[in-house]
Amino acid sequence: MDRRTAAAPAFVDLHRDADSFLEEVTAGLSRPLKELPPKYFYDERGSELFEAICGLPEYYPTRAELEIMRDHAGEMARHLGPACAVIEYGSGSGRKTRLLLKALSPVAYVPIDIAREQLQVTAAGIAAEFSRLAVTAVCADYSRSFRLPQLAGPPARRRVVYFPGSTIGNLSLPEAAGFLANARRLVGPGGGMLVGVDLKKDAARLNAAYNDARGITAAFNLNLLARINRELDADFDLASFRHHAFYNDTLSRIEMHLVSLADQRVRVGGAGFGFRGGETIHTENSYKYSLDEFRVLAESAGFEPRHSWTDGGRLFAVHYLAVPE
Ligand code: AVI
C-alpha cells in the first residue's frame, strides 16, 4: 500500500433515475412469452446473493477468472503499456480489479456503475489503497452510449475498458455487438478492452453452476419478484413460483426462468397479469462463447483481438481487444 494520503475520488453523476423499472416490468409481463430484464436482479439483497453465488463450489466463473488475473495480470500490463486510464464497467467486490491495478499502475481509474452507493464505496476503497491513482467515479448506465467526463489526474496514453465477470454473456448477440461498438468508440483509436467471457463446456457443469445445492441461485432469481413487490406495489406470491435454469445447447446459453406453480393472477402497480400453471417468466440468459466465437464478435464491433488468456481448467477466458490507431 502506498503511504501518501489518498485523495478522495472525484464523483460525476450522469444517471437520471427514471420510471423505467415499472415500464420495463409491465412491458415484459405483457409479452406472449413473459420476461423480466436481468439488470433488476441487483438491489441490495440481490447484490448480496450474487456475492454469495460467486463463492459457491458449483459457480466456477469467479474462481477461474481470479486465477487468470493472478497468473496473467503482469502479461496483460505488458500488452497495455504505461500511463493507461482504466475504465471499469460495473463496480463489484474489486478483487480482480485490484490485481489489474497493481500490475498495471495506471494513471487513472474510472469505475462506472448505475448503483450509486456501491460505486462510491468501491471508488473510496480503491482511492485509499492506491493513493497515487486519480479516481473518477461515474454514475451512469454503461449499457447505453455516453461520453466520458473530464478525468482527474495526468493525461492518459491509452484508454482501456475493463469488463470482467462475463456480464457480456447476459446480452443477446446483437446487444453484445452494439455494446462492444460503444466501448470501442469510448476508448477511441489506440484504446483497448479487457473482457472476461465464460467459455463453452459440458452441459452438466453449466447446469450445476446455475442450480446450486444450497438454493442461492434460486433465491437470487426469486428475489426479483420480491423487489417488484416492494418497489412497484405488486403482490407476487413467492411460494407460487420456482426457479428453473438449464443449458440451451442450440442457443449456447443458460436460461433462467421463474415457473408459475398454478393458474394465478398477479397485480403490479395497478395492472393485472394472468399466469397459467407451468407458464414461465424468462429472467436471464447467460451466453457461453468459444474463444473463436468471441473473437469474431469482437471483430464485428471493430476491435482487433490481440490475446486471450484462460485458466488451467479452460473454463473461462479474458480477451484483450485493441482498437487500431
Ligand atoms: C452477472 N452474470 C455474469 C452472472 C451469470 O453467470 O450470468 C449472473 C448469474 N446468474 C445466475 N448466477 C449468476
Residues whose N, C-alpha, C, O or C-beta is under 5 A from the ligand:
A	BS01	AVI	I53 G165 S166 T167 S286
